[in-house]
Amino acid sequence: MRDVIVERNWIISHTGVGVEMAGVLYGTIRDDIIDMSKATDQFGIRLRSDNDMAATDDEIYNNTIYDGKAGADGFEAIRFEATTTNATLKNN
């Protein structure tokens, strides 16, 4: 996939990942509120490869990522997998 935009959403995750871009080229995640309080695994935003297509040239900015559980074990607000290339991360 390419040119994907996730913008101005209030996301309540129950599965463990608020927003995931798998193998997306030129994706943008911006101005979102991501609540991870009810999630099991905890990645607010995750970029990774999919079917040998790396997440490339993606932008992530102006997001609020929240986990209200006390002692949030394993919480990662934003995770780039090793295959992610040329990602821009600002003001999260």
Kinemage of the C-alpha trace (Angstrom):
@kinemage 1
@onewidth
@group {chain A} dominant
@subgroup {mainchain}
@vectorlist {calphas} color= white
{ca met a 1} P 0.000 0.000 0.000
{ca arg a 2} L 1.044 3.591 -0.421
{ca asp a 3} L -0.126 7.087 0.478
{ca val a 4} L -2.144 6.015 3.538
{ca ile a 5} L -3.314 8.757 5.945
{ca val a 6} L -4.572 8.175 9.490
{ca glu a 7} L -5.671 11.581 10.766
{ca arg a 8} L -7.740 13.153 13.590
{ca asn a 9} L -9.008 9.927 15.169
{ca trp a 10} L -9.680 8.892 18.739
{ca ile a 11} L -8.521 5.276 18.869
{ca ile a 12} L -9.176 2.981 21.841
{ca ser a 13} L -7.178 -0.195 21.363
{ca his a 14} L -8.327 -3.523 22.790
{ca thr a 15} L -5.909 -5.692 20.820
{ca gly a 16} L -2.541 -4.199 21.630
{ca val a 17} L -1.711 -1.970 18.669
{ca gly a 18} L -3.400 1.381 18.202
{ca val a 19} L -2.221 2.027 14.617
{ca glu a 20} L -0.055 -0.319 12.568
{ca met a 21} L 1.439 0.388 9.163
{ca ala a 22} L 2.717 -2.835 7.647
{ca gly a 23} L 4.699 -2.353 4.451
{ca val a 24} L 3.207 1.083 3.771
{ca leu a 25} L 5.050 3.528 1.514
{ca tyr a 26} L 4.566 7.264 2.145
{ca gly a 27} L 2.106 6.804 5.012
{ca thr a 28} L 1.136 9.558 7.456
{ca ile a 29} L -0.175 9.194 11.005
{ca arg a 30} L -1.036 12.621 12.449
{ca asp a 31} L -3.186 14.424 14.987
{ca asp a 32} L -4.571 11.244 16.591
{ca ile a 33} L -5.365 10.350 20.206
{ca ile a 34} L -4.504 6.722 20.906
{ca asp a 35} L -5.697 5.258 24.225
{ca met a 36} L -3.925 1.996 25.087
{ca ser a 37} L -5.493 1.591 28.556
{ca lys a 38} L -7.530 -1.499 27.583
{ca ala a 39} L -4.910 -3.159 25.375
{ca thr a 40} L -3.026 -6.352 26.190
{ca asp a 41} L 0.250 -5.792 24.317
{ca gln a 42} L 1.116 -2.172 24.103
{ca phe a 43} L 2.316 -0.507 20.931
{ca gly a 44} L 0.601 2.813 20.321
{ca ile a 45} L 1.971 3.045 16.776
{ca arg a 46} L 3.992 0.355 15.014
{ca leu a 47} L 5.700 0.425 11.623
{ca arg a 48} L 6.885 -2.897 10.185
{ca ser a 49} L 7.430 -4.832 6.976
{ca asp a 50} L 4.776 -6.979 5.314
{ca asn a 51} L 5.485 -9.635 2.667
{ca asp a 52} L 9.029 -8.334 2.146
{ca met a 53} L 7.822 -4.728 1.689
{ca ala a 54} L 9.371 -2.451 4.300
{ca ala a 55} L 7.581 0.533 5.819
{ca thr a 56} L 9.317 3.375 3.971
{ca asp a 57} L 9.132 7.177 3.981
{ca asp a 58} L 6.377 7.298 6.597
{ca glu a 59} L 5.630 10.349 8.780
{ca ile a 60} L 4.339 10.293 12.346
{ca tyr a 61} L 3.604 13.595 14.060
{ca asn a 62} L 1.367 15.457 16.545
{ca asn a 63} L -0.127 12.312 18.139
{ca thr a 64} L -1.057 11.716 21.777
{ca ile a 65} L -0.481 8.156 22.972
{ca tyr a 66} L -1.778 7.262 26.417
{ca asp a 67} L -1.765 4.216 28.700
{ca gly a 68} L -3.659 4.747 31.954
{ca lys a 69} L -2.807 1.417 33.579
{ca ala a 70} L -0.609 1.598 36.657
{ca gly a 71} L 2.771 -0.018 36.008
{ca ala a 72} L 2.206 -0.388 32.277
{ca asp a 73} L 4.547 -3.307 31.563
{ca gly a 74} L 5.880 -3.490 28.029
{ca phe a 75} L 4.319 -0.234 26.863
{ca glu a 76} L 5.980 1.298 23.789
{ca ala a 77} L 4.368 4.453 22.482
{ca ile a 78} L 5.978 4.166 19.033
{ca arg a 79} L 7.884 1.213 17.650
{ca phe a 80} L 9.843 1.008 14.423
{ca glu a 81} L 10.739 -2.550 13.418
{ca ala a 82} L 14.272 -3.095 12.089
{ca thr a 83} L 13.138 -3.000 8.450
{ca thr a 84} L 11.567 0.475 8.710
{ca thr a 85} L 13.446 3.022 6.604
{ca asn a 86} L 13.434 6.810 6.359
{ca ala a 87} L 10.654 7.435 8.901
{ca thr a 88} L 10.000 10.923 10.285
{ca leu a 89} L 8.908 11.257 13.909
{ca lys a 90} L 7.999 14.693 15.335
{ca asn a 91} L 6.095 16.143 18.294
{ca asn a 92} L 4.431 13.015 19.714
